[in-house]
Amino acid sequence: MAPKTKLPFIIKVLRFYFNTLGKITPALSSKLLIKLFSTPQTKKVRQREKVVLKGALHKRVTIEGHDIQVHEWGQGEKIAYLLHGWEGNGGSMGAFVSPLSQMGYKVITFDGPAHGKSSGKTANILLFSQVFKGIVDQYGPAEIIISHSFGTSVMLYSAVKHGIQPKAAALLSGNDKVEDIFHEFAQLMNLDQTQENRLFDTIKSDFNIDARELIMSEYAKKSGIQKALLIHDKNDRIIPYSNTEALAKNWPAATVLPVENTGHYKMLWAPAVINPTIAFFKALD
């Protein structure tokens, strides 16, 4: 029998609270759980990310009440947007900057709300997509987009809800059902089914959206994206490869490229991912 994973002390404390005192005030408990779920951890910017960011033109813009840090490279007329994942930053996808700039693209990325040097304490797909729309409104339409993990959900949601429809996109380690992420969180907090259901009810009440209907494979089919390359490590431990299979199913624009030994995060700097992504965009011309 495999040994049980030892839970961090803070998780044990949170589990105890939400399954004892939290049940006395279920409405408050649900709001606290959503705030906890929506609060990204602050992660240090890695050295290779710093190197790429050092060469960028930086600008702060105000969107949806947040001060957003934007990073820009190159002078091209066509724009390539990079959308980082949860707890990432504008430099997370820095390995794509140089090859895209050499292809003549202006490359733009940003620290999402509550990420990097942007303001805020909490974030979600609605806020991220509104910020992305605000940036596209200021800088210009997307010719191409590269997205990673949570950023892929943001891109697909933005395509349908805000009309941000690039000619082509590379989707790295994308997720299908947002509901699955909430379910994993509920399991981590050891919530019962009633508590988990109440989470979705609170989200619908507070944000006017049913999180169970955020199925990215459905958004992909409606995205208007003409060509899409989906890359995913077959042994991804953060977001299983089956998510990309679901995204590609019944989406004629999609081409799937499975990779191995790149993981979920290291893939962003892996030649096995970067090279075919750049080749994919070069083939558009």
C-alpha positions as CSV (number, residue, x, y, z in Angstrom):
1,M,0.0,0.0,0.0
2,A,1.3,3.4,-1.0
3,P,2.1,5.7,2.0
4,K,-0.4,8.5,2.6
5,T,0.6,12.0,1.7
6,K,1.2,14.1,4.8
7,L,-1.1,17.2,4.8
8,P,0.4,20.6,5.6
9,F,-0.6,21.8,9.1
10,I,-2.6,24.8,7.6
11,I,-4.7,22.4,5.5
12,K,-5.5,20.4,8.7
13,V,-6.6,23.6,10.5
14,L,-8.8,24.7,7.6
15,R,-10.4,21.2,7.3
16,F,-11.2,21.3,11.0
17,Y,-12.7,24.8,10.8
18,F,-14.9,24.1,7.7
19,N,-16.1,20.8,9.1
20,T,-16.9,22.0,12.6
21,L,-17.5,25.8,13.2
22,G,-17.9,26.4,9.5
23,K,-21.1,24.2,9.4
24,I,-22.7,26.5,12.0
25,T,-22.6,29.4,9.5
26,P,-22.8,27.7,6.1
27,A,-23.3,30.9,4.1
28,L,-20.2,32.6,5.6
29,S,-18.3,29.4,5.3
30,S,-19.0,29.2,1.5
31,K,-17.8,32.8,1.0
32,L,-14.6,32.1,2.9
33,L,-14.0,28.9,0.9
34,I,-14.5,30.8,-2.4
35,K,-12.1,33.6,-1.2
36,L,-9.5,30.9,-0.3
37,F,-10.0,29.2,-3.6
38,S,-9.6,32.5,-5.5
39,T,-6.5,33.6,-3.7
40,P,-3.3,32.7,-5.6
41,Q,-0.1,32.1,-3.6
42,T,2.7,34.6,-4.2
43,K,5.6,32.9,-6.0
44,K,9.0,34.2,-6.6
45,V,9.9,35.3,-10.2
46,R,12.5,32.9,-11.4
47,Q,15.9,34.1,-12.7
48,R,15.2,33.2,-16.3
49,E,11.9,35.0,-16.1
50,K,13.7,38.1,-14.8
51,V,16.1,38.0,-17.7
52,V,13.3,38.1,-20.2
53,L,11.3,40.7,-18.4
54,K,14.4,42.9,-18.2
55,G,14.2,43.4,-21.9
56,A,10.5,44.4,-22.0
57,L,8.8,47.7,-22.2
58,H,6.8,47.9,-19.1
59,K,3.5,49.8,-18.6
60,R,0.8,50.0,-16.0
61,V,-2.8,50.2,-17.1
62,T,-5.9,50.4,-15.0
63,I,-8.6,47.9,-15.9
64,E,-11.6,46.8,-13.8
65,G,-10.3,48.8,-10.9
66,H,-6.9,46.9,-11.0
67,D,-3.5,48.3,-11.8
68,I,-2.2,45.8,-14.3
69,Q,1.5,45.3,-15.2
70,V,1.9,44.9,-19.0
71,H,5.1,43.7,-20.7
72,E,5.8,44.3,-24.3
73,W,8.6,43.3,-26.8
74,G,9.2,44.0,-30.4
75,Q,7.8,46.5,-32.9
76,G,5.8,44.3,-35.3
77,E,2.3,45.2,-36.4
78,K,0.8,41.8,-35.7
79,I,0.4,41.0,-32.0
80,A,1.1,37.8,-30.2
81,Y,-0.5,37.6,-26.7
82,L,0.9,35.3,-24.0
83,L,-1.5,34.2,-21.2
84,H,0.1,32.7,-18.1
85,G,-1.4,30.2,-15.8
86,W,-2.6,30.4,-12.2
87,E,0.2,31.7,-9.9
88,G,2.3,32.6,-12.9
89,N,3.5,36.0,-14.1
90,G,4.2,37.8,-17.3
91,G,7.7,36.2,-17.5
92,S,6.4,32.6,-17.1
93,M,6.2,32.2,-20.9
94,G,9.3,34.1,-21.6
95,A,10.9,31.4,-23.8
96,F,8.4,32.3,-26.6
97,V,9.3,36.0,-26.6
98,S,12.5,35.9,-28.7
99,P,11.4,33.5,-31.5
100,L,8.1,35.3,-31.8
101,S,9.8,38.7,-32.0
102,Q,12.2,37.4,-34.6
103,M,9.1,36.4,-36.6
104,G,8.0,40.0,-36.6
105,Y,5.4,39.9,-33.9
106,K,4.9,42.4,-31.2
107,V,4.7,40.2,-28.1
108,I,2.5,41.3,-25.2
109,T,1.8,39.7,-21.9
110,F,0.6,40.9,-18.5
111,D,0.6,39.9,-14.9
112,G,-2.9,38.8,-14.2
113,P,-4.9,40.4,-11.4
114,A,-3.5,39.3,-8.0
115,H,-0.4,38.0,-9.8
116,G,3.1,39.3,-10.2
117,K,3.2,43.1,-10.0
118,S,-0.5,43.6,-10.7
119,S,-2.8,44.7,-7.9
120,G,-5.4,42.6,-6.2
121,K,-5.7,39.7,-3.7
122,T,-8.1,37.4,-5.5
123,A,-8.8,36.4,-9.1
124,N,-11.1,34.3,-11.2
125,I,-11.8,33.5,-14.9
126,L,-14.3,36.3,-15.2
127,L,-11.9,39.0,-13.9
128,F,-8.9,37.6,-15.8
129,S,-10.9,37.7,-19.1
130,Q,-12.2,41.2,-18.4
131,V,-8.6,42.4,-17.9
132,F,-7.5,40.6,-21.0
133,K,-10.3,42.3,-23.0
134,G,-9.2,45.7,-21.6
135,I,-5.6,45.1,-22.7
136,V,-6.7,44.0,-26.2
137,D,-8.9,47.1,-26.5
138,Q,-5.9,49.2,-25.7
139,Y,-3.1,47.4,-27.7
140,G,-5.0,45.9,-30.6
141,P,-6.5,42.6,-31.8
142,A,-4.7,39.3,-31.3
143,E,-3.1,37.7,-34.4
144,I,-2.0,34.7,-32.3
145,I,-2.2,33.6,-28.7
146,I,-0.2,31.2,-26.6
147,S,-1.9,30.2,-23.3
148,H,-0.9,27.9,-20.5
149,S,-3.2,26.0,-18.0
150,F,-5.6,28.5,-16.4
151,G,-4.7,31.0,-19.1
152,T,-6.1,28.6,-21.7
153,S,-9.5,28.7,-19.9
154,V,-9.2,32.5,-19.9
155,M,-8.5,32.5,-23.6
156,L,-11.4,30.3,-24.6
157,Y,-13.8,32.1,-22.4
158,S,-12.6,35.5,-23.8
159,A,-13.0,34.2,-27.3
160,V,-16.7,33.4,-26.8
161,K,-17.7,36.1,-24.3
162,H,-15.6,39.0,-25.6
163,G,-14.9,38.2,-29.2
164,I,-11.1,37.9,-28.8
165,Q,-10.6,35.4,-31.7
166,P,-7.0,35.0,-32.9
167,K,-6.3,33.4,-36.3
168,A,-4.4,30.7,-34.5
169,A,-3.6,29.7,-30.9
170,A,-1.4,27.3,-29.0
171,L,-3.0,25.8,-25.9
172,L,-0.6,24.3,-23.4
173,S,-1.9,22.0,-20.7
174,G,-5.5,23.2,-20.9
175,N,-8.3,22.3,-18.6
176,D,-11.7,21.2,-19.6
177,K,-14.3,21.4,-16.8
178,V,-13.9,24.1,-14.2
179,E,-16.1,22.0,-12.0
180,D,-13.3,19.5,-11.7
181,I,-11.0,22.1,-10.2
182,F,-13.6,23.0,-7.6
183,H,-14.2,19.3,-6.9
184,E,-10.4,18.8,-6.2
185,F,-10.5,21.8,-3.9
186,A,-13.5,20.4,-2.1
187,Q,-11.7,17.1,-1.6
188,L,-8.7,18.9,-0.3
189,M,-10.9,20.7,2.3
190,N,-12.7,17.4,3.0
191,L,-16.1,19.0,2.2
192,D,-19.2,16.9,2.0
193,Q,-21.5,17.0,-1.0
194,T,-23.8,19.5,0.6
195,Q,-21.0,21.9,1.2
196,E,-19.6,21.5,-2.3
197,N,-23.1,22.2,-3.8
198,R,-23.4,25.3,-1.7
199,L,-20.1,26.5,-3.2
200,F,-21.6,26.5,-6.6
201,D,-24.8,28.1,-5.4
202,T,-22.8,30.9,-3.8
203,I,-20.8,31.5,-7.0
204,K,-24.0,31.7,-9.0
205,S,-25.4,34.2,-6.5
206,D,-22.3,36.3,-6.2
207,F,-21.0,36.2,-9.8
208,N,-24.2,35.4,-11.8
209,I,-22.6,32.4,-13.4
210,D,-23.0,28.7,-13.1
211,A,-19.4,27.3,-12.7
212,R,-20.7,23.9,-13.7
213,E,-21.4,25.3,-17.1
214,L,-17.8,26.4,-17.6
215,I,-16.9,23.5,-19.9
216,M,-14.0,24.6,-22.0
217,S,-14.5,22.0,-24.7
218,E,-17.8,23.6,-25.4
219,Y,-16.2,27.0,-25.5
220,A,-13.5,25.7,-27.8
221,K,-16.1,24.7,-30.4
222,K,-17.6,28.2,-30.3
223,S,-14.3,30.1,-30.1
224,G,-14.0,31.0,-33.7
225,I,-10.3,30.1,-33.6
226,Q,-9.3,28.8,-37.1
227,K,-6.3,26.8,-36.1
228,A,-5.3,25.4,-32.7
229,L,-2.3,23.4,-31.5
230,L,-2.9,21.6,-28.2
231,I,0.2,20.4,-26.4
232,H,0.0,18.4,-23.2
233,D,2.4,16.1,-21.2
234,K,0.8,12.7,-21.2
235,N,1.9,12.3,-17.5
236,D,0.9,15.8,-16.3
237,R,0.2,15.6,-12.6
238,I,-1.5,18.9,-12.3
239,I,-4.0,18.8,-15.2
240,P,-4.4,15.3,-16.6
241,Y,-3.8,14.7,-20.4
242,S,-7.4,13.7,-20.7
243,N,-8.4,17.3,-20.5
244,T,-6.7,18.1,-23.8
245,E,-8.3,15.1,-25.4
246,A,-11.7,16.5,-24.3
247,L,-10.8,19.9,-25.6
248,A,-9.9,18.5,-29.0
249,K,-12.8,16.2,-29.4
250,N,-15.4,17.6,-31.9
251,W,-13.2,20.7,-32.5
252,P,-12.1,20.6,-36.1
253,A,-9.5,23.4,-35.6
254,A,-7.6,21.3,-33.1
255,T,-4.3,19.4,-33.6
256,V,-3.1,17.5,-30.6
257,L,0.6,17.1,-29.8
258,P,1.3,14.8,-26.8
259,V,4.7,15.2,-25.2
260,E,6.5,13.5,-22.4
261,N,9.0,14.4,-19.6
262,T,8.1,18.1,-19.7
263,G,5.7,18.2,-16.8
264,H,3.1,21.0,-16.3
265,Y,5.4,24.0,-15.6
266,K,8.8,23.1,-17.1
267,M,7.1,22.6,-20.4
268,L,7.1,26.3,-20.9
269,W,10.9,26.2,-21.3
270,A,11.2,22.8,-23.0
271,P,12.4,22.7,-26.6
272,A,9.9,19.8,-27.2
273,V,7.2,22.3,-26.7
274,I,8.7,25.6,-27.9
275,N,10.0,24.3,-31.2
276,P,6.7,22.8,-32.5
277,T,4.8,25.8,-31.3
278,I,6.9,28.2,-33.2
279,A,6.9,25.9,-36.3
280,F,3.1,25.8,-36.0
281,F,2.9,29.6,-36.2
282,K,5.5,29.8,-39.0
283,A,3.4,27.5,-41.1
284,L,0.6,30.1,-41.1
285,D,2.4,32.4,-43.4
